[in-house]
Amino acid sequence: MASELNDDEPTASAEELERLKQEHRDLDGAIDALELSVAGDQLQIQRLKRRKLALRDRISYIEDQITPDIIA
């Protein structure tokens, strides 16, 4: 039973990682669109950039969990 849970964990992490990467790319597009608009909302741009940084941190964390550093 425990091995079944461990077998699903990498799949769930990989799926979450892909979802987060997609959201990160979507935020890039949203930020670019807001910056190009004449009346770009600086507060909204700042919030999106903060969200993007938080996603990047979460992506890095999950990637480290999937492929941990091995000291040989």
N, C-alpha and C positions, 0 to 999 in steps of 0.2 A: 504494500500500500504506500509506504513512504517513497519507494522508487518511482511509483506512478506520479506522485506530486512533483518530484524532482525532474521527471521527464517533461512535464508540461511547463515548468518554470522557464526554461530557455525559450520556448515558443512564445509564451506570454510576454517575456521581456523583449524578444525580437519584434513582436507585433506592436508593443508600446513604443519601442524605439522608432519604428517606421512611422507610426502615427505622429510622434513628436517631431520627427524630421520634416514631415509634410506640413505640420502646423508652423514650423520655423520658416519654411519656404513661403508659405502663405503670408506670414507676417512681413517677410521681405517685400513682397508685392504690395501689400497694404501700405507699408511705410513709404515705398517709392511713389505710390500714387498720391499719398497725402503731401509729400514733399514737392511734387510737381504741380499740385493744384495751386491756384493763385492765392487763395485764402487758406493756406495750410494751417491746420490747428496744431500749434506747437505742443500743447499739453497732451493731445491725443498721440502725437508722434512720440513724445517722451514715454508715455505709458506703453505703447507698442514696443518700443526699444527695450524697456525694462522687462516686459513679458518675453521678448525674444532672448534676452540674456538669461532669464530664469530657465527657459526651455533648453538653451545651450548647456547650462549647468546640469540639468536633469539628463540630457542626452549623454553627456560625458560620464555621469555617474552610472548609467545603465550600461554603456559600452565597457566601462571598467568592471562591472559585475559579470558581463558575458565573457570577457577575455581579461582575466586578472593578470597582473604582472607576476611572473614567476622568477624568483631569484635562484639561479642555478649555482 
